[in-house]
């Protein structure tokens, strides 16, 4: 499942939980002039999870986060929940309609970096073959995302070399970068097919550096 799909799935789950919170609405006792109540424990669970997701996806400076934070209280009441639900609906709509392109690029960059760190840890433990496979997978996923961003129609199972050729042809990067990607693809294929006598740990060190440089240029 892609990063976008996971975020959308989580937003949908929180909207469903929000509906449950809204369903706990009850009026105050006769004679009490106050807003309608909701289940405080369930409301705080929902608001905490929503605030956490919005912070990670949109950032603390975003309108969505600031609007939601304003309604985060120890004892939230119906108006807080109703308005917070609207913020979450808006966040889902903006995310799905591509209004957060730069934010999504930053999320992807963080994930790429996390996987490359795993590759580095494996390399340090002398599992350079597995390290090469992970680094190659990061590169392949990056090329796939660049193809989508460049309006290149992908087949069901696009090959790394094919994506590399299409991206160079479309002008996404120059011939020098294409040649470097080709070399990285060869190393990745050797690792994936168990041809471990075709490369050494020093090759993987260079590979991780090159993949990181490529991803930072295109996704940072």
trRosetta pair geometry for C-beta under 8 A, 3 or more apart (Angstrom, degrees):
i j d omega theta_ij theta_ji phi_ij phi_ji
1 5 4.7 -121 -174 89 92 129
1 6 5.5 112 125 -60 118 87
1 9 7.6 -9 -180 -13 146 144
2 5 4.6 97 55 6 80 103
2 6 7.0 -142 95 -7 43 86
3 6 5.8 -57 -152 34 31 111
3 7 6.5 27 154 -17 66 106
3 104 7.5 143 107 -160 124 89
3 107 6.1 156 167 126 144 119
3 108 6.1 -159 27 -88 162 78
3 111 6.2 -134 -85 -22 134 162
4 7 5.9 -59 -151 36 30 108
4 8 6.3 27 155 -16 66 109
4 95 8.0 167 -149 162 84 101
4 104 6.9 20 -86 -144 95 130
5 8 5.8 -55 -146 39 31 110
5 9 6.1 35 154 -23 65 107
6 9 5.6 -53 -147 35 29 114
6 10 6.4 27 154 -17 63 106
7 10 5.8 -56 -150 37 31 109
7 11 6.3 33 152 -20 65 105
7 53 7.7 141 -147 -170 79 109
7 57 5.8 115 -144 -108 129 133
7 95 6.5 -128 127 179 125 146
7 107 7.9 6 -60 175 141 167
8 11 5.6 -52 -146 36 33 113
8 12 6.4 34 154 -20 65 105
8 92 7.2 93 -134 -147 69 91
8 95 6.9 -174 -84 115 78 125
8 96 6.4 80 -109 -84 117 99
9 12 5.8 -55 -151 35 29 112
9 13 6.5 30 151 -20 64 105
10 13 5.6 -52 -147 34 34 112
10 14 6.4 30 155 -16 66 105
10 53 5.8 -174 134 -125 128 142
11 14 5.9 -58 -148 39 31 108
11 15 6.4 33 152 -20 65 105
11 53 7.1 176 -80 146 68 148
11 88 7.0 169 -158 -179 86 92
11 91 6.8 -151 -131 105 125 103
11 92 4.4 149 158 -97 139 101
11 95 6.8 -177 -49 49 161 150
12 15 5.6 -53 -147 35 32 112
12 16 6.5 34 152 -20 64 104
12 92 7.4 104 -65 -128 59 140
13 16 5.7 -53 -153 34 32 113
13 17 6.5 30 150 -16 65 104
14 17 5.5 -49 -145 38 37 111
14 18 6.2 46 150 -26 64 103
14 46 6.8 128 -159 -157 81 82
14 49 6.0 -162 -110 113 111 112
14 50 5.2 132 -173 -89 138 85
14 53 6.6 -127 -41 24 156 154
14 88 6.2 -129 116 -158 114 141
15 18 5.3 -48 -147 32 33 119
15 19 6.8 41 151 -23 61 97
15 85 7.5 96 -136 -153 70 84
15 88 5.9 178 -86 129 80 124
15 89 6.9 92 -117 -81 121 70
15 92 6.7 -13 -52 -39 134 153
16 19 5.7 -47 -157 27 34 113
16 20 7.1 35 145 -18 61 100
17 20 5.5 -50 -157 31 41 114
17 21 6.6 43 146 -20 68 100
17 42 7.9 -156 179 180 94 95
17 45 7.6 -104 173 108 136 101
17 46 5.0 -176 128 -109 113 105
17 49 7.4 24 75 66 158 142
18 21 5.5 -49 -150 33 37 113
18 22 6.3 40 150 -19 66 104
18 46 5.7 135 -85 -172 62 138
18 50 7.4 63 -71 -71 113 138
18 81 7.5 164 -159 -174 85 91
18 84 7.4 -149 -133 107 122 95
18 85 4.7 143 169 -111 133 97
18 88 6.1 -173 -53 56 160 156
19 22 5.5 -51 -148 37 34 115
19 23 6.4 41 150 -26 63 105
19 85 7.9 103 -68 -134 52 133
20 23 5.4 -53 -152 31 33 117
20 24 7.3 35 150 -25 61 98
20 42 6.7 -104 117 173 104 137
20 46 7.9 -178 66 -74 95 137
21 24 6.0 -54 -162 22 37 110
21 38 5.7 42 174 177 82 137
21 39 6.7 -126 -136 52 66 95
21 42 5.3 -173 -100 124 83 105
21 43 5.0 111 -150 -94 124 67
21 46 5.0 -80 -46 4 143 160
21 81 5.5 -146 131 -151 118 133
21 85 7.9 -167 72 -71 115 114
22 25 6.2 -9 -179 -30 49 110
22 38 7.4 -46 -103 -118 26 130
22 81 6.1 176 -85 139 69 124
22 82 7.1 94 -115 -88 105 66
22 85 6.4 20 -61 -63 125 156
24 38 4.9 90 88 -160 103 71
24 39 3.9 -53 164 -11 164 100
24 42 6.3 124 -13 60 156 139
24 43 7.7 -121 62 -50 135 96
25 36 5.3 25 -168 147 94 133
25 37 7.3 147 -151 80 47 45
25 38 5.6 -28 -87 -90 55 82
25 78 5.4 65 -127 -107 105 116
25 81 7.9 -153 -80 72 96 143
26 36 6.5 167 79 -169 29 91
26 37 5.2 -24 64 64 84 94
26 38 7.6 147 17 -91 74 33
27 36 5.4 -52 -98 -113 49 91
27 37 7.7 129 -138 19 3 83
28 32 4.1 -109 149 88 127 118
28 33 7.7 -153 76 -61 151 4
28 34 4.9 102 -60 59 157 97
28 35 7.7 102 -33 79 117 25
28 36 7.0 -134 -24 -107 76 40
28 37 6.7 108 -74 -21 70 103
29 32 5.0 70 62 3 77 123
34 77 7.6 -122 157 -129 98 155
35 77 4.3 96 92 144 126 143
35 78 5.4 -152 158 40 106 95
35 79 5.5 -80 -147 -7 149 104
36 77 6.6 138 79 176 49 96
36 78 3.8 28 76 -17 98 147
37 40 7.9 -47 -174 -50 99 85
37 77 6.0 -67 -109 -133 45 83
37 78 6.7 -28 -7 -35 5 92
38 42 7.5 -106 149 73 98 100
38 43 4.9 100 106 -65 121 132
38 76 6.7 -27 53 104 118 91
38 77 6.6 145 9 -154 89 33
38 78 5.7 136 -37 -79 100 62
38 81 5.2 52 -18 -24 162 155
39 42 4.1 34 102 29 120 113
39 43 6.0 162 85 -21 61 90
40 43 5.6 -59 -141 39 27 114
40 44 6.2 23 163 -17 65 107
40 75 5.7 -38 -121 -132 127 66
40 76 6.9 148 -128 44 69 72
41 44 6.2 -58 -149 36 25 105
41 45 6.5 28 152 -20 61 106
42 45 5.6 -52 -149 34 33 115
42 46 6.4 31 154 -17 65 107
43 46 5.8 -59 -151 39 29 110
43 47 6.1 24 156 -15 67 110
43 76 4.8 -145 145 66 137 121
43 80 7.8 75 -180 95 132 114
43 81 5.8 -83 -133 -86 115 119
44 47 5.6 -52 -136 41 33 109
44 48 6.0 37 161 -23 66 107
44 74 7.9 3 -95 -155 129 34
44 76 6.9 164 -68 10 70 114
45 48 6.1 -58 -148 35 23 110
45 49 6.5 16 158 -11 61 110
46 49 6.1 -61 -148 40 27 106
46 50 6.0 25 157 -18 65 113
46 81 8.0 52 85 -131 137 99
47 50 5.6 -57 -141 40 29 112
47 51 6.0 30 159 -21 66 108
47 68 7.5 169 -154 176 82 97
47 71 7.2 -132 -130 107 128 90
47 72 5.3 156 161 -113 128 83
47 76 6.4 143 -39 -32 152 158
47 84 6.3 -40 -108 -171 94 163
48 51 5.9 -55 -145 36 25 109
48 52 6.4 28 155 -21 61 108
48 72 7.8 103 -77 -139 54 118
49 52 5.7 -55 -149 34 30 114
49 53 6.5 25 156 -15 65 106
50 53 6.0 -58 -150 38 30 106
50 54 6.2 24 157 -15 66 111
50 68 6.2 -139 125 -162 110 141
50 84 6.9 103 100 169 159 113
50 88 5.7 -67 -147 -90 128 123
51 54 5.9 -57 -142 41 29 109
51 55 6.2 34 157 -24 64 108
51 65 7.3 87 -151 -145 70 76
51 68 5.6 -177 -96 127 77 123
51 69 6.4 96 -131 -84 118 69
51 72 5.9 28 -69 -81 146 141
52 55 5.9 -55 -150 32 26 113
52 56 6.6 17 157 -12 62 109
53 56 5.9 -62 -150 40 31 106
53 57 6.0 10 162 -5 69 116
54 57 6.1 -64 -134 48 27 99
54 58 5.2 -22 -176 27 69 119
54 62 7.3 -135 168 74 94 131
54 64 5.3 -140 -159 126 121 109
54 65 4.9 168 132 -90 110 74
54 68 5.6 105 48 27 166 156
54 87 7.9 2 -102 139 155 112
54 88 7.7 -105 -66 -103 122 73
54 91 6.0 -80 -110 -123 103 158
55 58 7.2 -56 -101 55 11 79
55 59 7.1 27 -165 -141 46 11
55 60 5.8 20 -138 -73 88 73
55 65 5.6 94 -87 -123 60 127
56 107 7.9 78 152 -111 82 109
57 91 7.6 96 90 -179 133 118
57 95 6.9 -14 163 -101 137 131
57 100 7.5 28 158 161 91 163
57 103 6.8 67 163 151 59 128
57 107 6.9 2 -128 -78 58 139
58 62 3.8 -68 150 21 109 169
58 64 4.8 -26 145 58 176 125
58 65 5.5 -172 89 -36 117 101
58 91 6.6 -88 -49 -137 140 110
58 100 6.8 -89 -108 -121 74 140
58 103 6.2 -13 -122 -149 40 160
59 62 5.0 115 68 -24 80 102
59 65 6.6 -116 94 -11 41 146
59 103 6.6 -129 -14 -123 109 115
60 65 5.4 -131 -134 126 33 157
60 66 7.8 84 172 -60 56 77
61 65 7.3 53 42 54 17 130
61 66 7.6 3 -167 -42 26 114
62 65 4.6 92 63 8 91 100
62 66 6.9 -165 90 -3 47 88
62 103 8.0 25 -78 -92 133 147
63 66 5.9 -62 -144 44 30 107
63 67 5.9 31 159 -21 67 111
64 67 6.0 -59 -146 37 23 110
64 68 6.3 17 159 -14 62 111
64 87 5.9 135 -150 -180 70 98
64 90 6.6 -163 -105 96 100 106
64 91 4.6 94 -144 -88 144 104
64 94 7.4 -135 -60 40 134 147
65 68 6.0 -62 -148 40 28 107
65 69 6.0 30 157 -23 66 110
66 69 5.7 -52 -141 34 29 114
66 70 6.7 41 155 -31 60 101
67 70 5.9 -50 -159 20 30 116
67 71 7.6 9 153 -4 59 104
67 83 7.8 -126 168 151 100 103
67 87 4.8 -179 109 -112 121 132
68 71 6.3 -70 -163 41 38 100
68 72 6.8 48 143 -40 70 102
68 84 5.7 80 -133 -136 76 88
68 87 4.9 -175 -71 118 85 155
68 88 7.4 81 -98 -58 124 77
69 72 5.3 -46 -152 12 42 120
71 76 6.6 61 162 -127 83 117
71 80 4.0 152 -167 -156 101 85
71 81 7.7 172 163 -56 132 28
71 83 5.7 -179 -79 82 149 110
71 84 4.6 -142 89 -63 148 104
71 87 7.8 -174 20 0 134 142
72 76 7.5 -51 -138 -72 28 121
73 76 4.9 137 57 -74 94 68
73 80 6.2 -99 20 -115 116 162
76 80 4.1 -121 -157 87 96 144
76 81 5.9 110 144 -51 122 84
76 84 7.8 -16 -159 -9 145 144
77 80 5.6 99 53 11 55 104
77 81 7.4 -118 113 -3 28 96
78 81 5.8 -62 -146 39 33 108
78 82 5.9 32 161 -22 70 109
79 82 5.7 -54 -140 37 30 112
79 83 6.2 21 164 -11 65 110
80 83 6.3 -65 -149 42 24 103
80 84 6.0 22 156 -19 63 114
81 84 5.7 -57 -141 39 28 111
81 85 6.3 34 157 -25 64 104
82 85 5.9 -53 -154 29 27 112
82 86 7.0 27 149 -17 59 104
83 86 5.5 -51 -155 33 38 115
83 87 6.7 42 147 -22 66 100
84 87 5.5 -48 -152 31 38 115
84 88 6.5 37 151 -18 66 103
85 88 5.7 -54 -151 36 34 111
85 89 6.5 38 149 -21 65 104
86 89 5.6 -51 -148 34 34 114
86 90 6.4 36 153 -19 65 105
87 90 5.7 -56 -152 37 31 113
87 91 6.3 35 149 -23 65 105
88 91 5.5 -48 -146 32 34 115
88 92 6.5 35 155 -18 64 102
89 92 5.9 -54 -151 35 30 110
89 93 6.4 29 152 -18 64 108
90 93 5.7 -57 -148 37 32 112
90 94 6.2 29 156 -17 67 107
91 94 6.0 -56 -146 38 28 109
91 95 6.2 27 157 -20 64 110
92 95 5.8 -57 -145 37 28 111
92 96 6.2 18 162 -12 65 112
93 96 6.2 -62 -143 41 25 103
93 97 6.1 3 165 -2 63 119
94 97 6.3 -72 -140 48 23 98
94 99 4.0 -72 -165 56 82 133
94 100 6.0 80 139 -32 98 102
95 99 7.3 -66 -62 48 22 88
95 100 5.6 -18 -109 21 59 132
95 104 8.0 123 -150 -69 80 114
98 101 5.8 25 -177 -63 80 92
100 103 4.1 -43 178 44 100 120
100 104 5.5 107 113 -28 90 93
101 104 5.9 -61 -150 36 27 109
101 105 6.6 29 153 -22 63 105
102 105 5.5 -50 -151 31 35 115
102 106 6.7 36 151 -20 64 101
103 106 5.7 -54 -155 33 35 112
103 107 6.6 37 148 -20 66 102
104 107 5.5 -47 -148 32 37 114
104 108 6.4 37 153 -18 66 104
105 108 5.7 -54 -149 38 32 111
105 109 6.3 37 151 -24 64 105
105 219 5.4 -163 -173 -159 88 69
105 220 8.0 -33 145 47 106 2
106 109 5.5 -51 -148 33 33 115
106 110 6.6 36 152 -21 63 101
107 110 5.8 -54 -156 32 32 111
107 111 6.6 27 150 -16 65 106
108 111 5.7 -56 -149 38 35 110
108 112 6.2 38 152 -21 68 104
108 145 6.7 119 -163 -134 156 170
108 219 5.5 -101 99 -162 107 132
109 112 5.7 -51 -146 35 31 113
109 113 6.3 32 154 -20 63 107
109 215 6.9 146 -129 154 73 101
109 216 7.4 81 -146 -108 113 53
109 219 4.3 173 -81 129 90 104
109 220 5.4 114 -131 -92 149 50
110 113 5.8 -58 -151 36 29 112
110 114 6.4 34 151 -24 64 105
111 114 5.5 -50 -150 30 34 115
111 115 6.7 30 155 -15 65 103
112 115 6.0 -59 -154 37 31 107
112 116 6.3 28 152 -17 66 109
112 138 5.4 107 -148 -159 83 112
112 141 7.6 -164 -98 85 95 119
112 142 6.6 57 -113 -73 137 110
112 215 4.8 -165 149 -171 151 149
112 219 6.4 93 10 79 151 155
113 116 5.7 -56 -146 39 32 111
113 117 6.4 38 152 -24 64 102
113 212 7.6 69 -111 -131 70 96
113 215 7.7 -175 -62 113 67 139
114 117 5.7 -52 -154 30 30 113
114 118 6.9 34 147 -20 61 100
115 118 5.4 -47 -155 30 39 115
115 119 6.7 43 146 -20 65 100
115 134 5.9 -160 172 175 94 105
115 137 7.3 -105 170 87 143 105
115 138 5.0 170 99 -81 131 115
116 119 5.3 -45 -151 32 40 117
116 120 6.5 44 148 -21 65 100
116 134 7.7 165 -99 129 36 106
116 135 6.5 66 -119 -108 76 80
116 138 5.9 29 -64 -72 85 174
116 208 6.1 130 -161 -159 97 95
116 211 6.6 -174 -108 101 120 116
116 212 5.5 113 -167 -83 161 97
116 215 7.6 -151 -43 32 142 153
117 120 5.5 -49 -150 34 36 114
117 121 6.6 39 150 -21 65 101
118 121 5.7 -52 -151 33 34 112
118 122 6.5 33 152 -17 65 104
118 134 5.9 -118 97 -179 106 160
119 122 5.8 -55 -151 37 32 111
119 123 6.3 35 150 -22 65 106
119 131 4.5 102 -167 -158 75 76
119 132 7.8 113 -153 -54 114 19
119 134 4.2 -161 -82 87 97 122
119 135 4.6 94 -140 -55 162 88
119 138 7.5 -86 -29 -8 140 133
119 204 7.9 -147 170 174 106 109
119 208 5.6 178 114 -107 128 119
120 123 5.5 -53 -148 34 33 115
120 124 6.4 37 153 -21 65 103
120 131 7.3 99 -67 -142 18 121
120 208 6.2 122 -75 -172 82 160
121 124 5.7 -51 -150 33 32 113
121 125 6.6 22 153 -10 63 108
122 125 5.8 -63 -150 44 33 105
122 127 4.2 -75 -176 77 89 108
122 128 7.3 151 126 -86 90 27
122 130 5.0 -109 -177 90 147 105
122 131 4.1 -175 91 -72 113 88
122 134 6.9 125 22 13 147 139
123 126 7.6 42 180 -78 33 18
123 127 7.1 -93 -74 66 26 60
123 128 5.3 56 -124 -102 73 73
123 131 4.2 77 -60 -111 83 166
123 201 6.5 130 -158 -158 90 98
123 204 5.7 -169 -111 117 119 126
123 205 6.7 134 -176 -79 148 70
123 208 7.0 -83 -32 -29 155 149
126 201 7.1 -54 -135 -94 61 142
127 130 4.5 -13 152 35 109 114
127 131 6.0 131 102 -28 74 92
128 131 5.0 -52 -144 37 39 122
128 132 6.4 46 156 -26 68 99
128 200 7.4 14 111 163 159 38
128 201 4.0 -137 -73 -107 159 78
128 204 4.5 -177 -168 16 102 157
129 132 6.0 -53 -157 29 29 110
129 133 7.0 30 147 -19 61 103
129 191 5.4 166 -164 -143 66 93
129 194 8.0 35 -168 -124 135 48
129 196 5.0 -33 -99 -112 127 118
130 133 5.5 -50 -153 31 39 115
130 134 6.6 37 152 -17 68 103
130 191 7.8 169 -78 -178 16 119
131 134 6.0 -57 -153 36 32 108
131 135 6.3 27 154 -15 66 109
131 204 5.2 78 98 178 118 141
131 208 7.2 -44 163 -62 109 122
132 135 5.8 -56 -143 41 31 110
132 136 6.1 34 156 -21 65 109
132 187 6.0 -115 -159 147 124 98
132 188 6.3 -167 159 -106 90 51
132 190 7.7 -36 138 77 150 88
132 191 3.7 -170 98 -73 122 159
132 199 7.0 102 -93 91 160 146
132 203 7.8 16 -96 104 127 98
132 204 4.8 -98 -70 -110 92 108
132 207 6.2 41 -123 81 82 163
133 136 5.8 -59 -149 38 26 112
133 137 6.4 29 152 -23 63 106
133 188 7.0 109 -114 -153 38 75
133 191 4.9 -145 -60 130 73 122
133 192 5.7 121 -116 -81 94 71
134 137 5.6 -53 -149 32 32 113
134 138 6.7 35 152 -20 64 101
135 138 5.7 -50 -153 31 34 113
135 139 6.6 34 149 -17 64 105
135 188 7.2 -133 90 -95 81 100
135 204 7.1 154 16 -160 149 84
135 207 5.3 105 119 129 152 109
135 208 5.1 -104 -107 -92 141 70
135 211 5.0 178 -174 8 97 162
136 139 5.6 -53 -150 37 35 113
136 140 6.2 36 152 -21 67 106
136 160 7.7 -51 -177 -89 95 161
136 184 7.1 171 -108 157 78 88
136 185 7.4 107 -142 -121 105 42
136 187 7.2 -158 -78 95 116 81
136 188 2.7 128 -120 -128 138 121
136 189 7.7 173 -150 -36 153 44
136 191 6.5 177 -9 56 142 128
136 192 6.7 -106 88 -43 155 111
136 207 7.8 -28 -60 173 76 133
136 211 7.9 -116 -77 -90 32 144
137 140 5.6 -51 -145 36 33 113
137 141 6.3 32 156 -18 65 105
137 188 7.8 164 -35 -152 49 126
138 141 6.0 -57 -149 38 28 108
138 142 6.3 31 152 -21 63 109
138 211 5.8 87 88 169 117 134
138 215 6.8 -41 153 -67 111 143
139 142 5.6 -57 -150 36 30 114
139 143 6.5 30 154 -18 65 104
139 160 7.2 47 113 -142 103 127
139 181 7.3 166 -178 -141 125 87
139 184 5.9 -161 -133 136 170 134
139 185 7.6 -141 117 -78 139 69
139 188 6.8 -127 52 -62 131 151
139 211 5.0 -94 -67 -126 102 109
139 214 6.9 42 -121 79 92 144
139 215 7.8 -112 -96 -57 57 102
140 143 5.8 -53 -149 35 31 110
140 144 6.5 34 151 -22 63 105
140 160 5.1 -76 -107 -93 93 107
140 163 7.7 113 -148 42 64 149
140 188 7.4 167 -42 163 108 162
141 144 5.5 -51 -150 33 34 116
141 145 6.6 32 153 -16 65 104
142 145 5.9 -56 -150 37 32 108
142 146 6.4 32 152 -18 65 106
142 211 7.9 158 12 -166 148 87
142 214 6.9 116 122 120 157 108
142 215 5.4 -109 -104 -101 150 89
142 218 6.6 105 -178 81 114 136
142 219 6.8 -103 -133 -32 105 133
143 146 5.5 -54 -146 37 34 112
143 147 6.4 40 152 -24 65 102
143 160 6.4 105 50 -142 158 71
143 163 4.3 103 149 125 122 136
143 164 6.4 -47 -136 -67 143 65
143 167 6.5 -111 -151 -30 89 147
143 181 7.5 106 -85 -156 128 137
144 147 5.7 -51 -153 30 31 114
144 148 6.8 30 150 -17 63 103
144 154 6.8 40 -146 -106 83 153
144 158 6.5 148 -105 63 91 134
144 163 6.5 -65 -76 -122 52 157
145 148 5.6 -50 -151 34 36 112
145 149 6.3 33 152 -15 66 108
145 219 7.7 44 98 -89 143 120
146 149 5.5 -57 -145 42 33 111
146 150 6.0 22 156 -11 68 112
146 163 7.8 110 69 170 101 112
146 167 5.7 33 119 -116 124 133
146 172 5.7 99 168 -173 119 151
146 218 6.2 -33 -87 -179 119 144
147 150 5.8 -65 -142 46 27 102
147 152 4.0 -82 -164 66 83 119
147 154 5.6 91 123 -69 140 105
147 158 7.2 -106 20 173 174 174
147 163 5.4 -84 -57 -144 132 102
147 166 6.4 44 -117 97 107 129
147 167 6.4 -91 -80 -71 74 97
148 151 7.8 35 179 -73 30 26
148 152 7.4 -77 -59 51 23 76
148 154 7.2 -33 -69 -21 77 124
150 167 6.5 137 23 -120 163 74
150 170 5.0 97 168 125 135 156
150 172 5.2 -63 -81 -76 149 121
152 163 7.6 127 110 -137 147 73
152 166 5.0 108 -152 148 146 131
152 167 7.1 -87 -24 -75 160 63
152 170 6.2 -104 -68 -47 115 152
154 158 4.7 -70 -159 -45 98 133
154 163 7.6 7 -115 -95 100 103
155 158 5.3 136 50 -76 82 71
155 162 7.8 -13 20 121 119 156
158 162 5.7 -132 -169 80 81 121
158 163 5.2 76 152 -56 126 105
159 162 4.2 89 63 4 91 108
159 163 7.0 -164 88 -7 47 83
160 163 5.9 -57 -150 37 31 108
160 164 6.3 35 152 -23 65 108
160 181 7.9 -153 162 164 99 101
160 185 4.7 175 115 -126 129 118
160 188 7.0 48 10 77 176 141
160 189 7.9 -146 44 -57 135 100
161 164 5.5 -53 -148 34 32 117
161 165 6.4 32 155 -19 65 105
161 182 6.9 57 -121 -119 88 78
161 185 5.6 137 -70 153 77 162
162 165 5.9 -56 -151 35 30 109
162 166 6.3 26 154 -16 65 109
163 166 5.7 -57 -145 39 32 110
163 167 6.1 31 157 -20 67 108
164 167 6.0 -58 -147 36 25 109
164 168 6.5 22 157 -15 62 108
164 178 5.8 123 166 -145 97 77
164 181 4.6 180 -129 116 126 134
164 182 6.3 154 140 -68 159 70
164 185 6.6 -92 -31 -41 150 145
165 168 6.0 -58 -149 38 29 108
165 169 6.2 30 154 -20 64 111
165 178 7.3 77 -96 -152 43 123
166 169 5.6 -56 -146 38 30 114
166 170 6.2 25 157 -17 65 109
167 170 5.8 -56 -144 38 29 108
167 172 4.1 -61 -173 48 86 135
167 173 6.2 19 138 25 107 92
167 178 7.6 175 82 -96 92 94
168 171 7.9 49 178 -67 30 21
168 172 7.0 -74 -69 49 26 85
168 173 6.3 -52 -98 73 65 74
168 174 7.3 25 -139 155 89 13
168 175 6.3 82 -162 -94 126 50
168 177 7.3 -178 -97 79 98 92
168 178 3.9 21 -83 -81 144 133
173 177 4.0 -60 148 72 128 150
173 178 6.7 163 97 -48 100 74
174 177 5.4 102 58 11 66 99
174 178 7.1 -117 112 -6 40 93
175 178 5.2 -51 -148 34 38 118
175 179 6.5 40 154 -22 68 99
176 179 5.9 -51 -153 31 31 110
176 180 6.7 30 149 -17 63 105
177 180 5.6 -55 -150 37 36 112
177 181 6.3 38 152 -20 68 105
177 214 7.4 126 -156 -117 108 105
178 181 5.7 -55 -149 36 31 112
178 182 6.4 37 150 -25 64 103
179 182 5.5 -49 -151 30 33 117
179 183 6.7 34 152 -18 64 101
180 183 5.8 -52 -154 33 34 111
180 184 6.5 33 149 -16 65 106
180 210 6.3 -151 172 -166 117 131
180 214 7.8 -176 111 -74 125 123
181 184 5.6 -55 -148 39 35 112
181 185 6.1 40 151 -25 67 105
181 214 7.4 107 -85 -119 92 155
182 185 5.6 -53 -148 33 30 114
182 186 6.6 35 152 -23 62 101
183 186 5.7 -50 -153 29 33 113
183 187 6.8 30 151 -15 63 103
184 187 5.8 -55 -153 36 35 110
184 188 6.3 35 150 -20 67 107
184 207 5.9 130 -130 -139 88 90
184 210 6.0 -148 -80 102 126 133
184 211 6.6 137 -151 -69 145 89
185 188 5.5 -53 -145 38 33 113
185 189 6.2 34 155 -21 66 106
186 189 5.8 -54 -147 36 29 111
186 190 6.5 32 153 -21 62 104
187 190 5.7 -52 -151 32 32 113
187 191 6.6 29 152 -16 64 105
187 199 5.5 78 -138 -82 92 158
187 203 6.0 -165 -128 151 134 120
187 204 7.5 173 169 -87 133 61
187 207 5.5 -132 103 -93 154 136
188 191 5.8 -58 -152 38 32 109
188 192 6.1 28 154 -18 68 110
188 207 7.8 152 -59 -160 79 139
189 192 5.7 -54 -139 39 31 110
189 193 6.1 11 165 -3 66 113
189 195 8.0 10 120 34 70 122
190 193 6.4 -70 -143 48 22 96
190 195 4.3 -87 -157 74 77 107
190 196 7.4 137 149 -82 94 30
190 198 4.4 -114 -151 74 142 133
190 199 5.7 120 98 -7 146 115
191 194 7.9 41 179 -66 28 23
191 195 7.7 -77 -54 55 22 70
191 196 7.0 62 -116 -94 57 72
191 199 7.2 -47 -60 46 88 135
195 198 4.6 21 135 0 104 124
196 199 7.2 -81 -159 51 44 76
199 203 4.2 -101 -168 65 104 154
199 204 6.9 107 141 -45 123 81
200 203 5.3 111 56 0 61 99
200 204 7.7 -123 108 -1 41 88
201 204 5.5 -54 -155 35 42 112
201 205 6.6 51 146 -27 69 98
202 205 5.5 -43 -152 25 38 118
202 206 6.9 34 152 -13 63 101
203 206 5.9 -57 -157 39 34 108
203 207 6.2 40 145 -27 66 108
204 207 5.1 -48 -143 33 37 119
204 208 6.4 40 158 -21 67 99
205 208 6.3 -54 -153 32 26 107
205 209 6.7 24 150 -14 60 109
206 209 5.7 -58 -152 39 34 113
206 210 6.2 31 154 -19 69 109
207 210 5.8 -59 -147 38 29 108
207 211 6.2 26 157 -17 66 108
208 211 5.8 -54 -143 38 29 109
208 212 6.1 31 156 -20 64 108
209 212 5.8 -57 -148 37 27 111
209 213 6.3 28 154 -19 63 107
210 213 5.7 -53 -147 36 31 112
210 214 6.3 31 154 -20 64 107
211 214 5.7 -56 -149 37 31 112
211 215 6.2 26 156 -16 66 108
212 215 5.9 -58 -145 39 29 107
212 216 6.2 27 158 -19 65 109
213 216 5.9 -58 -145 37 27 109
213 217 6.4 27 156 -20 62 107
214 217 6.0 -58 -153 33 28 110
214 218 6.5 -3 161 4 64 115
215 218 6.3 -75 -144 50 28 94
215 219 5.3 -31 180 30 71 118
215 220 7.6 96 128 -37 66 87
216 219 7.0 -69 -106 55 18 76
216 220 4.5 20 -162 -31 63 130
217 220 7.2 21 -47 19 10 107
